[in-house]
Amino acid sequence: MSDFKGIPVVPGVKTAASSGEKYQTVQGFTAIRDGIKAAASSAPVTPAGRKPGWLRAPMPAGRGFETVKQTVREHRLATVCEEAKCPNIGECWNAGTATIMLLGAVCTRACRFCAVDTGNPRGWLDADEPANAARTVQLMQLKYVVLTSVNRDDLPDGGAAHFAACVREIKRVNPATAVEALTPDFQGVMADVATVVDSGLDVFAQNVETVRRLTHPVRDPRASYEQTLAVLAHASRHRREQGDVLVKTSLMLGLGETDAEILETMRDLRAAGVDLLTLGQYLRPTLNHLAVERFVTPGEFEQYRQHALELGFIECVSGPLVRSSYRAEQAMARNNAGLAAGGLARRG
């Protein structure tokens, strides 16, 4: 597959550019490395305190890690594991799993917490991506796969039809594989939300990210707390016609939110019909991004989890190193994705 200029498309392969600098993608458009311009940041250049020991993750290495890395390169797939600088990449890739990022590696939005590159892809799509994603899931013999994507506000439907095509092809080739779709908000267009919910997936997710008061400046101005709640509520209502599709979201902690705001957000999410919730520590990806306001302790994460369960969530996976797709296949075990057995202080 080549782009409109005949250049091979290799999502996830970085060109030479420093964080916050503009660069030219292989598809021929301009993007900003790590999403935020260096001059646009007014955040302090030093973090609020030293990173505690419970946030240390092992360096990514090992045979499993290299195998997954080779697979995603061979099939020209971007993974959020790499693009968002996830601290769990070593653990997940050594277990033979990866969260596949669809619709390219450049996002049309510039959230202040996110290290995915930003730009305007001008309608570019990889027509081979559904087949490549399905083949990768088959090669990795996955029983559960998480698909996510960048925001593509440059596309008329926000990429909903392409996202749905990827889900359908994965299910066709791998009928026993459970599929979770962590989607954009599609600018609140509910027909596009329904397109993805109707694709045959098992879990629909859209991340609220933070509490109402901190939504801006944490998220891009085109995103909003109310819009995400509306998307989740629509997915919850629509899924009743599709069988057992679960609805999921994620909340980052450590950006300055209060306990009262966390509980308020949980109540709002339950009112929207959300089934599954993940809670994790925000970690500053570069000095151009928002600073960490506090490091939430493992004990606090466990308390928040208990509050969520009391409110009626089917499960709340909660811990410092938890990310929205972390151990996603274990959510229905209702044991905090195995974190309790492994020790909250050790693995989040």
Residue frames as qw, qx, qy, qz and C-alpha x, y, z in Angstrom:
[[0.000, 0.888, 0.459, 0.000, 0.00, 0.00, 0.00],
 [0.413, 0.075, 0.009, 0.908, 1.28, 3.47, -0.90],
 [0.066, 0.666, 0.394, -0.629, -0.09, 6.91, -0.15],
 [0.503, 0.809, 0.274, -0.134, -1.20, 9.41, -2.82],
 [0.135, 0.873, -0.422, -0.205, 2.43, 10.29, -3.60],
 [0.862, 0.325, -0.388, 0.005, 3.52, 6.67, -4.04],
 [0.060, 0.561, -0.692, 0.450, 5.50, 6.63, -0.79],
 [0.556, -0.196, -0.806, 0.053, 5.19, 3.43, 1.28],
 [0.477, -0.661, 0.016, -0.579, 3.00, 4.01, 4.33],
 [0.608, -0.006, -0.694, 0.384, 4.67, 2.98, 7.58],
 [0.447, -0.775, -0.088, -0.439, 2.60, 4.20, 10.56],
 [0.795, -0.601, 0.015, 0.085, 4.56, 4.50, 13.78],
 [0.770, 0.095, 0.038, 0.630, 7.96, 4.94, 12.11],
 [0.202, -0.900, -0.129, 0.365, 9.42, 8.19, 13.40],
 [0.575, 0.649, -0.006, 0.498, 11.30, 10.71, 11.29],
 [0.525, -0.073, -0.316, 0.787, 14.03, 12.91, 12.73],
 [0.163, -0.678, -0.124, -0.706, 12.41, 15.67, 14.80],
 [0.166, 0.057, -0.701, 0.691, 12.61, 16.70, 18.42],
 [0.106, -0.589, -0.774, 0.207, 9.60, 16.79, 20.72],
 [0.031, 0.779, 0.297, -0.551, 7.43, 19.79, 19.92],
 [0.058, -0.454, 0.471, 0.754, 8.93, 20.33, 16.45],
 [0.738, 0.496, 0.073, -0.452, 7.18, 20.18, 13.09],
 [0.309, -0.308, 0.818, 0.374, 8.14, 17.49, 10.61],
 [0.587, 0.302, -0.387, -0.643, 6.97, 16.08, 7.28],
 [0.764, -0.070, 0.598, -0.232, 5.26, 12.68, 7.41],
 [0.295, -0.120, 0.831, 0.456, 5.83, 9.97, 4.83],
 [0.316, 0.618, 0.719, 0.038, 2.26, 10.64, 3.64],
 [0.335, 0.416, 0.290, 0.794, 3.24, 14.21, 2.74],
 [0.256, -0.847, -0.246, -0.395, 1.57, 16.34, 5.43],
 [0.166, 0.516, -0.494, 0.680, 3.00, 18.31, 8.36],
 [0.723, -0.542, -0.423, -0.070, 2.74, 17.09, 11.96],
 [0.156, -0.771, 0.422, -0.450, 4.10, 18.05, 15.37],
 [0.559, 0.133, -0.783, 0.237, 6.21, 15.49, 17.22],
 [0.256, -0.213, -0.784, 0.524, 4.55, 14.40, 20.49],
 [0.085, -0.691, -0.705, -0.134, 1.53, 16.62, 19.83],
 [0.229, -0.925, -0.231, 0.197, 2.40, 19.85, 21.65],
 [0.472, 0.718, -0.128, 0.496, 4.57, 22.70, 20.36],
 [0.600, -0.150, -0.419, 0.665, 7.40, 23.57, 22.73],
 [0.068, 0.184, -0.067, 0.978, 6.54, 27.30, 22.61],
 [0.488, -0.449, -0.411, -0.625, 2.87, 26.58, 23.39],
 [0.694, -0.395, -0.576, 0.176, 3.59, 25.17, 26.84],
 [0.116, -0.731, 0.245, -0.626, 3.51, 27.37, 29.93],
 [0.882, -0.432, -0.179, -0.060, 3.76, 24.44, 32.36],
 [0.389, -0.796, 0.462, 0.035, 6.67, 24.29, 34.82],
 [0.590, 0.546, -0.588, -0.084, 9.74, 22.53, 33.42],
 [0.113, 0.263, -0.900, 0.329, 10.18, 20.35, 36.52],
 [0.537, -0.375, -0.703, -0.277, 7.68, 17.77, 37.86],
 [0.480, -0.637, 0.160, -0.582, 5.87, 18.23, 41.18],
 [0.694, -0.470, 0.509, -0.199, 8.05, 15.94, 43.28],
 [0.032, 0.425, -0.877, -0.220, 10.13, 12.88, 42.56],
 [0.751, 0.020, -0.464, -0.469, 8.43, 9.91, 40.94],
 [0.650, -0.433, 0.521, -0.344, 7.67, 7.31, 43.65],
 [0.185, -0.338, 0.912, 0.137, 8.95, 3.75, 43.53],
 [0.552, 0.301, 0.747, -0.217, 5.57, 2.21, 42.71],
 [0.549, 0.754, 0.058, -0.357, 5.63, 3.94, 39.31],
 [0.074, -0.591, 0.725, 0.346, 8.76, 2.19, 38.11],
 [0.911, 0.309, 0.135, -0.238, 8.19, -0.10, 35.14],
 [0.715, -0.253, 0.510, 0.406, 10.79, -2.51, 33.74],
 [0.110, 0.553, -0.473, -0.677, 12.61, -1.57, 30.55],
 [0.856, 0.362, 0.116, -0.350, 10.94, -3.08, 27.48],
 [0.148, 0.551, -0.802, -0.177, 13.01, -6.05, 26.35],
 [0.585, -0.063, 0.778, -0.218, 12.79, -9.78, 25.82],
 [0.183, 0.037, 0.869, 0.457, 11.89, -12.31, 23.12],
 [0.163, 0.656, 0.734, -0.065, 8.15, -11.65, 23.29],
 [0.015, 0.811, 0.074, -0.580, 8.70, -7.90, 23.05],
 [0.084, -0.441, 0.605, 0.658, 10.84, -8.27, 19.93],
 [0.208, 0.266, 0.902, 0.268, 8.33, -10.66, 18.32],
 [0.152, 0.792, 0.545, -0.228, 5.42, -8.26, 18.74],
 [0.056, -0.742, 0.189, 0.641, 7.57, -5.35, 17.57],
 [0.160, -0.187, 0.776, 0.581, 8.47, -7.25, 14.38],
 [0.200, 0.487, 0.846, 0.090, 4.81, -8.18, 13.77],
 [0.122, 0.855, 0.354, -0.359, 3.43, -4.64, 14.00],
 [0.081, -0.626, 0.415, 0.656, 6.27, -3.33, 11.81],
 [0.245, 0.010, 0.865, 0.437, 5.73, -5.99, 9.17],
 [0.116, 0.609, 0.767, 0.165, 2.05, -5.12, 8.87],
 [0.138, 0.346, 0.124, 0.920, 2.54, -1.35, 9.00],
 [0.435, -0.718, -0.514, -0.177, 0.40, -0.89, 12.11],
 [0.016, 0.544, -0.378, 0.749, 0.73, 1.88, 14.66],
 [0.568, -0.429, -0.685, 0.156, 0.26, 0.86, 18.29],
 [0.292, -0.874, -0.034, -0.386, -0.81, 3.16, 21.08],
 [0.854, -0.418, -0.053, 0.307, 1.76, 1.32, 23.19],
 [0.618, 0.054, 0.117, 0.776, 4.49, 3.17, 21.30],
 [0.128, 0.623, 0.275, 0.722, 2.74, 6.35, 20.20],
 [0.439, -0.798, -0.117, -0.395, 1.46, 7.23, 23.69],
 [0.238, 0.528, -0.660, 0.478, 4.68, 6.11, 25.44],
 [0.812, -0.442, -0.147, -0.352, 2.83, 3.59, 27.62],
 [0.209, -0.649, 0.687, -0.252, 4.88, 2.42, 30.65],
 [0.782, -0.100, 0.567, -0.238, 3.44, -1.10, 30.35],
 [0.653, 0.580, -0.358, -0.329, 4.73, -1.77, 26.84],
 [0.141, 0.456, -0.875, 0.074, 7.31, -4.31, 28.05],
 [0.422, 0.004, 0.805, -0.416, 4.83, -6.35, 30.10],
 [0.704, 0.449, 0.265, -0.483, 2.11, -6.37, 27.44],
 [0.580, 0.620, -0.454, -0.270, 4.33, -7.05, 24.45],
 [0.031, 0.384, -0.915, 0.120, 6.18, -9.85, 26.25],
 [0.515, 0.161, 0.735, -0.411, 2.75, -11.39, 26.90],
 [0.240, 0.163, 0.805, 0.518, 2.14, -11.31, 23.13],
 [0.116, 0.791, 0.599, -0.056, -0.53, -8.59, 23.18],
 [0.244, -0.069, 0.111, 0.961, -0.72, -5.09, 21.77],
 [0.263, 0.725, 0.460, -0.439, -3.27, -2.32, 21.45],
 [0.463, 0.270, 0.523, 0.663, -3.53, -1.51, 17.75],
 [0.067, 0.628, 0.162, -0.758, -3.93, 2.15, 16.79],
 [0.501, 0.519, 0.630, 0.287, -5.99, 2.62, 13.64],
 [0.233, 0.931, 0.273, 0.068, -6.32, 5.54, 11.21],
 [0.493, 0.655, -0.214, 0.531, -2.62, 6.37, 11.21],
 [0.639, -0.291, -0.409, 0.583, -0.29, 7.80, 13.84],
 [0.138, 0.097, -0.047, 0.985, -1.16, 11.52, 13.53],
 [0.052, -0.632, -0.725, 0.268, -4.10, 13.00, 15.46],
 [0.128, 0.656, 0.310, 0.677, -6.05, 16.09, 14.42],
 [0.450, -0.854, -0.137, -0.220, -6.30, 17.16, 18.07],
 [0.437, 0.446, -0.502, 0.599, -3.68, 18.29, 20.58],
 [0.688, -0.673, -0.235, -0.136, -4.66, 17.26, 24.09],
 [0.011, -0.836, 0.438, -0.332, -2.22, 18.56, 26.72],
 [0.707, -0.441, 0.529, -0.162, -1.71, 15.12, 28.30],
 [0.916, 0.252, 0.312, -0.004, -1.13, 13.07, 25.14],
 [0.317, -0.599, 0.537, 0.502, 2.14, 12.35, 23.30],
 [0.636, 0.406, 0.608, 0.247, 0.61, 11.25, 20.00],
 [0.250, -0.092, 0.319, 0.910, 1.76, 13.44, 17.10],
 [0.298, 0.702, 0.495, -0.416, -0.74, 16.03, 15.87],
 [0.076, -0.246, 0.498, 0.828, -1.46, 17.40, 12.41],
 [0.649, 0.426, 0.173, -0.606, -3.97, 17.29, 9.56],
 [0.508, -0.090, 0.807, 0.286, -3.79, 14.06, 7.52],
 [0.335, 0.402, -0.290, -0.801, -6.07, 15.67, 4.89],
 [0.837, 0.200, 0.003, -0.509, -8.24, 12.60, 4.42],
 [0.360, 0.448, -0.816, -0.064, -5.45, 10.03, 4.09],
 [0.840, -0.225, 0.348, -0.349, -6.45, 6.42, 4.90],
 [0.022, -0.378, 0.908, 0.178, -4.70, 3.08, 4.52],
 [0.772, 0.072, -0.222, -0.591, -7.19, 0.89, 2.65],
 [0.674, 0.162, -0.719, 0.056, -5.21, -2.22, 3.61],
 [0.134, -0.415, 0.618, -0.655, -5.49, -1.57, 7.35],
 [0.818, -0.167, 0.182, -0.519, -8.56, -3.78, 8.05],
 [0.936, 0.211, -0.282, -0.004, -6.85, -6.77, 6.41],
 [0.415, 0.490, -0.578, 0.504, -3.51, -6.01, 8.07],
 [0.399, -0.424, 0.474, -0.661, -5.12, -5.69, 11.50],
 [0.928, -0.063, 0.052, -0.365, -7.00, -8.97, 11.09],
 [0.830, 0.336, -0.405, 0.185, -3.87, -10.79, 9.92],
 [0.138, 0.527, -0.589, 0.597, -1.85, -9.44, 12.85],
 [0.659, -0.317, 0.363, -0.578, -4.47, -10.61, 15.36],
 [0.972, 0.125, -0.119, -0.158, -4.37, -14.01, 13.66],
 [0.626, 0.473, -0.507, 0.356, -0.57, -14.22, 13.73],
 [0.051, -0.447, 0.593, -0.668, -0.46, -13.25, 17.41],
 [0.454, -0.271, -0.847, -0.051, -3.28, -15.71, 18.18],
 [0.110, -0.149, 0.395, -0.900, -5.05, -13.13, 20.31],
 [0.135, -0.480, -0.864, 0.060, -8.15, -14.04, 22.27],
 [0.087, -0.888, -0.372, 0.256, -8.77, -10.36, 23.07],
 [0.480, 0.206, 0.175, 0.835, -7.65, -7.30, 21.11],
 [0.034, -0.795, -0.311, 0.520, -8.06, -3.60, 21.82],
 [0.434, 0.475, 0.369, 0.671, -8.41, -1.27, 18.84],
 [0.124, -0.783, -0.246, 0.558, -7.96, 2.44, 19.36],
 [0.522, 0.560, 0.328, 0.553, -7.31, 5.34, 17.04],
 [0.202, -0.124, -0.060, 0.970, -6.27, 8.93, 16.71],
 [0.319, 0.694, 0.413, -0.496, -8.99, 11.56, 16.26],
 [0.340, 0.110, 0.600, 0.716, -9.62, 12.16, 12.57],
 [0.203, 0.687, 0.384, -0.582, -11.70, 15.33, 12.42],
 [0.096, 0.448, -0.495, -0.738, -10.53, 15.70, 8.80],
 [0.052, -0.128, -0.933, -0.331, -12.79, 12.79, 7.76],
 [0.423, -0.321, -0.292, -0.795, -16.54, 13.34, 7.23],
 [0.804, -0.412, -0.334, -0.271, -17.44, 10.54, 9.67],
 [0.397, -0.763, 0.459, -0.223, -14.40, 10.88, 11.92],
 [0.198, 0.424, -0.883, -0.036, -13.16, 7.51, 10.66],
 [0.668, -0.088, 0.527, -0.518, -16.17, 5.56, 12.01],
 [0.891, 0.350, -0.067, -0.282, -16.71, 3.49, 8.85],
 [0.512, 0.554, -0.635, 0.166, -13.00, 2.59, 8.64],
 [0.261, -0.379, 0.732, -0.502, -12.96, 1.69, 12.35],
 [0.806, 0.067, 0.353, -0.470, -16.02, -0.52, 11.88],
 [0.799, 0.479, -0.334, -0.145, -14.46, -2.17, 8.82],
 [0.215, 0.517, -0.772, 0.302, -11.43, -3.13, 10.91],
 [0.521, -0.177, 0.651, -0.523, -13.63, -4.67, 13.60],
 [0.869, 0.271, 0.104, -0.402, -15.65, -6.65, 11.04],
 [0.669, 0.533, -0.517, -0.004, -12.55, -7.98, 9.28],
 [0.044, -0.437, 0.804, -0.400, -10.94, -9.03, 12.56],
 [0.666, -0.012, 0.540, -0.515, -14.13, -10.85, 13.52],
 [0.840, 0.415, -0.154, -0.313, -14.37, -12.50, 10.09],
 [0.559, 0.507, -0.638, 0.153, -10.82, -13.83, 10.22],
 [0.223, 0.145, -0.804, 0.532, -10.79, -14.44, 13.99],
 [0.501, -0.491, -0.435, -0.565, -14.39, -15.21, 15.03],
 [0.711, -0.464, -0.490, 0.197, -13.39, -16.32, 18.54],
 [0.421, 0.055, -0.241, 0.873, -11.45, -13.12, 19.30],
 [0.143, -0.836, -0.473, 0.239, -13.13, -10.55, 21.55],
 [0.389, 0.417, 0.143, 0.809, -12.73, -6.99, 20.26],
 [0.224, -0.761, -0.361, 0.490, -12.69, -3.81, 22.33],
 [0.387, 0.603, 0.260, 0.648, -12.93, -0.51, 20.45],
 [0.321, -0.636, -0.240, 0.659, -11.53, 2.59, 22.19],
 [0.408, 0.622, 0.472, 0.474, -12.82, 5.26, 19.84],
 [0.112, 0.128, -0.027, 0.985, -12.73, 9.01, 19.26],
 [0.228, 0.421, 0.590, -0.650, -15.83, 11.01, 20.21],
 [0.282, 0.414, 0.709, 0.496, -16.73, 11.50, 16.51],
 [0.017, -0.151, -0.020, -0.988, -17.53, 15.14, 17.39],
 [0.345, 0.186, 0.603, -0.694, -20.70, 13.91, 19.09],
 [0.571, 0.198, -0.425, -0.674, -22.30, 12.63, 15.88],
 [0.645, -0.173, 0.644, -0.372, -24.33, 9.73, 17.24],
 [0.881, 0.410, -0.035, -0.233, -24.85, 8.06, 13.86],
 [0.480, 0.616, -0.604, 0.159, -21.08, 7.59, 13.70],
 [0.343, -0.389, 0.739, -0.430, -21.02, 6.19, 17.24],
 [0.840, 0.120, 0.354, -0.392, -23.72, 3.71, 16.21],
 [0.714, 0.568, -0.390, -0.125, -21.67, 2.68, 13.15],
 [0.207, 0.491, -0.797, 0.284, -18.93, 1.38, 15.44],
 [0.523, -0.158, 0.648, -0.531, -21.28, -0.13, 18.04],
 [0.851, 0.305, 0.131, -0.406, -23.02, -2.04, 15.21],
 [0.419, 0.645, -0.617, -0.164, -19.75, -3.49, 13.89],
 [0.910, -0.046, -0.409, -0.047, -19.82, -6.67, 15.98],
 [0.226, 0.499, -0.608, 0.575, -17.49, -5.55, 18.78],
 [0.598, -0.377, -0.688, 0.166, -17.70, -6.73, 22.39],
 [0.375, -0.646, -0.319, 0.583, -16.69, -3.57, 24.28],
 [0.281, 0.772, 0.200, 0.534, -17.20, 0.07, 23.23],
 [0.536, -0.548, -0.238, 0.597, -14.97, 2.62, 24.98],
 [0.265, 0.751, 0.080, 0.600, -14.54, 6.38, 24.83],
 [0.566, -0.213, -0.463, 0.648, -12.38, 8.05, 27.46],
 [0.178, -0.939, -0.275, -0.104, -13.64, 10.94, 29.58],
 [0.587, 0.452, -0.290, 0.606, -9.97, 11.41, 30.65],
 [0.233, 0.049, -0.482, 0.843, -10.50, 13.86, 33.55],
 [0.002, -0.586, -0.680, 0.441, -13.11, 15.55, 35.73],
 [0.261, 0.838, 0.449, 0.167, -15.46, 18.23, 34.41],
 [0.182, -0.949, 0.032, 0.255, -13.54, 21.22, 35.84],
 [0.399, -0.581, 0.540, 0.460, -10.22, 20.11, 34.32],
 [0.742, 0.450, 0.481, 0.123, -11.49, 19.06, 30.90],
 [0.472, 0.728, 0.018, 0.497, -10.03, 22.27, 29.50],
 [0.365, 0.736, -0.471, -0.322, -7.08, 22.74, 29.31],
 [0.575, -0.277, 0.768, 0.053, -6.39, 18.98, 29.72],
 [0.596, 0.353, 0.694, 0.194, -8.29, 18.01, 26.56],
 [0.204, 0.134, 0.454, 0.857, -8.40, 19.63, 23.14],
 [0.285, 0.200, 0.201, -0.915, -11.08, 22.36, 22.82],
 [0.545, 0.065, -0.540, -0.638, -12.99, 20.14, 20.37],
 [0.481, -0.204, -0.846, 0.107, -13.50, 17.56, 23.12],
 [0.338, -0.467, 0.214, -0.789, -15.76, 18.10, 26.09],
 [0.179, -0.068, 0.871, -0.453, -16.91, 16.35, 29.24],
 [0.606, 0.314, 0.367, -0.632, -20.56, 16.60, 28.21],
 [0.623, 0.479, -0.439, -0.435, -19.85, 15.35, 24.68],
 [0.245, 0.279, -0.925, 0.079, -18.09, 12.24, 25.97],
 [0.345, 0.103, 0.754, -0.550, -20.91, 11.54, 28.42],
 [0.661, 0.417, 0.057, -0.621, -23.40, 11.85, 25.55],
 [0.511, 0.434, -0.699, -0.249, -21.36, 9.44, 23.39],
 [0.039, 0.145, -0.946, 0.289, -21.18, 6.90, 26.22],
 [0.479, 0.233, 0.549, -0.644, -24.89, 7.24, 26.97],
 [0.672, 0.442, -0.225, -0.550, -25.80, 6.77, 23.30],
 [0.387, 0.346, -0.852, -0.067, -23.57, 3.69, 23.04],
 [0.171, -0.022, 0.865, -0.472, -25.16, 2.29, 26.19],
 [0.608, 0.345, 0.320, -0.639, -28.69, 2.80, 24.83],
 [0.621, 0.502, -0.420, -0.431, -27.85, 1.59, 21.34],
 [0.134, 0.364, -0.921, 0.040, -25.99, -1.52, 22.51],
 [0.550, 0.050, 0.663, -0.506, -29.19, -2.96, 23.95],
 [0.787, 0.473, 0.007, -0.397, -30.17, -3.76, 20.37],
 [0.522, 0.610, -0.596, -0.028, -26.78, -5.40, 19.74],
 [0.872, -0.145, -0.452, 0.118, -26.65, -7.91, 22.59],
 [0.709, -0.630, -0.130, 0.288, -23.97, -7.88, 25.25],
 [0.481, 0.564, -0.102, 0.664, -21.83, -4.91, 24.18],
 [0.532, -0.625, -0.334, 0.464, -20.21, -3.41, 27.28],
 [0.197, 0.895, 0.037, 0.400, -19.46, 0.32, 27.62],
 [0.761, -0.330, -0.159, 0.535, -16.17, 1.50, 29.13],
 [0.186, 0.921, -0.067, 0.335, -14.24, 4.67, 29.93],
 [0.748, -0.079, -0.297, 0.588, -11.04, 5.79, 31.65],
 [0.207, -0.965, -0.047, -0.153, -10.03, 8.53, 34.05],
 [0.608, 0.330, -0.375, 0.617, -6.51, 9.87, 34.69],
 [0.523, -0.823, -0.209, 0.068, -5.66, 10.98, 38.22],
 [0.660, -0.328, 0.030, 0.675, -2.98, 13.37, 39.42],
 [0.305, 0.474, 0.319, 0.762, -3.95, 16.43, 37.38],
 [0.027, -0.148, 0.267, -0.952, -5.36, 18.43, 40.32],
 [0.553, -0.389, -0.511, -0.530, -8.77, 16.80, 40.72],
 [0.346, -0.368, 0.575, -0.644, -10.35, 16.44, 44.18],
 [0.106, 0.081, 0.981, -0.138, -11.89, 13.34, 45.73],
 [0.409, 0.502, 0.485, -0.587, -15.32, 14.96, 45.47],
 [0.447, 0.582, -0.326, -0.596, -14.79, 15.57, 41.74],
 [0.118, 0.236, -0.947, -0.185, -13.68, 11.97, 41.19],
 [0.216, 0.285, 0.880, -0.313, -16.84, 10.68, 42.86],
 [0.429, 0.591, 0.166, -0.663, -19.00, 13.15, 40.92],
 [0.341, 0.476, -0.638, -0.501, -17.47, 11.89, 37.67],
 [0.022, -0.020, 0.999, -0.022, -18.12, 8.28, 38.67],
 [0.342, 0.455, 0.657, -0.494, -21.77, 9.09, 39.34],
 [0.424, 0.609, -0.171, -0.649, -22.07, 10.89, 35.98],
 [0.219, 0.351, -0.846, -0.337, -20.57, 7.87, 34.21],
 [0.151, 0.179, 0.952, -0.196, -22.92, 5.43, 35.91],
 [0.405, 0.566, 0.370, -0.615, -25.87, 7.65, 34.97],
 [0.401, 0.577, -0.443, -0.557, -24.66, 7.42, 31.36],
 [0.965, 0.108, 0.043, -0.236, -24.74, 3.63, 31.55],
 [0.351, 0.646, -0.671, 0.098, -21.00, 2.95, 31.70],
 [0.951, -0.220, -0.192, -0.100, -20.18, -0.62, 32.81],
 [0.859, -0.101, -0.094, 0.493, -16.39, -0.65, 33.08],
 [0.037, -0.986, 0.120, -0.107, -14.03, 2.02, 34.47],
 [0.817, 0.035, -0.203, 0.539, -10.25, 2.25, 34.62],
 [0.240, -0.969, 0.061, -0.023, -8.28, 4.63, 36.85],
 [0.841, 0.083, -0.058, 0.531, -4.58, 5.35, 36.42],
 [0.383, -0.698, 0.001, 0.605, -1.87, 7.85, 37.28],
 [0.481, 0.874, 0.015, 0.065, -1.22, 10.65, 34.78],
 [0.691, -0.363, 0.244, 0.575, 2.46, 10.69, 33.81],
 [0.208, 0.867, -0.116, -0.438, 3.90, 13.64, 31.96],
 [0.897, 0.304, 0.235, 0.218, 5.15, 12.37, 28.58],
 [0.569, 0.363, 0.000, 0.738, 7.37, 15.39, 27.77],
 [0.263, -0.345, -0.319, 0.843, 8.23, 18.75, 29.33],
 [0.136, -0.104, -0.337, -0.926, 5.86, 20.39, 26.84],
 [0.466, -0.434, -0.698, -0.327, 2.88, 18.61, 28.42],
 [0.508, -0.718, -0.019, -0.475, 0.95, 19.31, 31.61],
 [0.116, 0.441, -0.766, 0.453, 2.84, 18.77, 34.84],
 [0.562, -0.336, -0.755, 0.035, 1.85, 16.13, 37.39],
 [0.316, -0.681, 0.094, -0.654, 0.08, 17.78, 40.33],
 [0.573, -0.468, 0.570, -0.357, 0.24, 14.76, 42.66],
 [0.377, 0.214, -0.892, -0.129, 1.17, 11.10, 42.74],
 [0.777, -0.287, 0.002, -0.561, -1.80, 9.03, 43.86],
 [0.244, -0.424, 0.852, -0.184, -0.83, 6.17, 46.19],
 [0.322, -0.029, -0.911, -0.255, -1.75, 2.51, 45.57],
 [0.034, -0.337, -0.810, 0.479, -3.94, 2.64, 48.69],
 [0.292, 0.432, 0.128, -0.844, -5.88, 5.60, 47.32],
 [0.385, 0.197, -0.664, -0.610, -6.40, 3.80, 44.02],
 [0.216, -0.187, -0.957, 0.056, -7.87, 0.85, 45.91],
 [0.113, 0.427, 0.562, -0.700, -10.24, 3.18, 47.79],
 [0.366, 0.373, -0.229, -0.821, -11.42, 4.75, 44.53],
 [0.317, 0.048, -0.880, -0.350, -12.00, 1.27, 43.12],
 [0.072, -0.319, -0.882, 0.340, -14.20, 0.34, 46.07],
 [0.250, 0.456, 0.236, -0.821, -16.24, 3.54, 45.62],
 [0.368, 0.279, -0.553, -0.693, -16.73, 2.66, 41.94],
 [0.257, -0.103, -0.956, -0.097, -17.91, -0.86, 42.72],
 [0.052, 0.401, 0.693, -0.598, -20.33, 0.50, 45.32],
 [0.323, 0.437, -0.043, -0.838, -21.79, 2.77, 42.62],
 [0.805, 0.330, 0.394, -0.298, -22.53, -0.26, 40.46],
 [0.384, 0.657, -0.576, -0.297, -19.70, -0.53, 37.92],
 [0.982, 0.058, -0.164, -0.073, -19.21, -4.14, 36.84],
 [0.826, -0.171, -0.065, 0.533, -15.47, -3.63, 37.33],
 [0.048, 0.985, -0.158, 0.054, -13.04, -0.79, 38.04],
 [0.862, 0.073, -0.103, 0.492, -9.41, -1.58, 37.22],
 [0.143, -0.969, 0.041, -0.196, -7.49, 0.89, 39.34],
 [0.807, -0.378, 0.076, 0.447, -3.78, 1.42, 39.97],
 [0.176, -0.774, 0.216, 0.569, -0.86, 3.79, 39.29],
 [0.134, -0.344, 0.709, 0.601, 0.31, 2.12, 36.07],
 [0.449, 0.468, 0.759, -0.055, -3.15, 1.21, 34.80],
 [0.124, 0.243, -0.363, -0.891, -4.06, 2.51, 31.35],
 [0.672, 0.184, 0.095, -0.711, -7.41, 2.20, 29.60],
 [0.842, 0.270, -0.381, -0.271, -6.43, -0.95, 27.69],
 [0.038, 0.501, -0.819, 0.279, -4.15, -2.47, 30.37],
 [0.077, 0.021, 0.979, -0.188, -5.06, -6.14, 30.94],
 [0.497, 0.057, -0.082, -0.862, -8.39, -5.35, 29.31],
 [0.621, -0.006, -0.715, -0.320, -9.15, -9.02, 28.72],
 [0.358, -0.108, -0.824, 0.426, -9.17, -9.61, 32.50],
 [0.248, -0.248, 0.134, -0.927, -11.83, -7.03, 33.36],
 [0.737, -0.256, -0.306, -0.546, -14.63, -9.56, 33.70],
 [0.625, -0.022, -0.715, 0.311, -12.65, -11.58, 36.26],
 [0.424, -0.805, -0.153, -0.386, -13.63, -8.87, 38.77],
 [0.804, -0.437, -0.126, 0.383, -10.28, -9.04, 40.61],
 [0.069, -0.924, 0.174, 0.333, -8.84, -5.65, 39.56],
 [0.700, 0.646, -0.299, -0.050, -7.26, -7.37, 36.54],
 [0.907, -0.007, -0.292, 0.303, -5.07, -9.46, 38.79],
 [0.190, 0.692, -0.321, 0.618, -3.40, -6.46, 40.42],
 [0.651, -0.615, 0.211, -0.392, -4.53, -7.50, 43.90],
 [0.986, -0.113, 0.049, 0.109, -2.82, -10.86, 43.58],
 [0.721, 0.408, -0.100, 0.551, 0.35, -9.30, 42.15],
 [0.464, -0.482, -0.264, 0.695, 0.52, -6.49, 44.67],
 [0.205, 0.937, 0.280, 0.045, -0.75, -2.96, 44.00],
 [0.270, -0.871, 0.258, 0.320, 2.53, -1.40, 45.04],
 [0.550, -0.246, 0.645, 0.470, 4.45, -3.58, 42.59],
 [0.285, 0.226, 0.709, 0.603, 2.37, -3.36, 39.43],
 [0.161, -0.248, -0.255, -0.921, 0.07, -0.44, 39.85]]
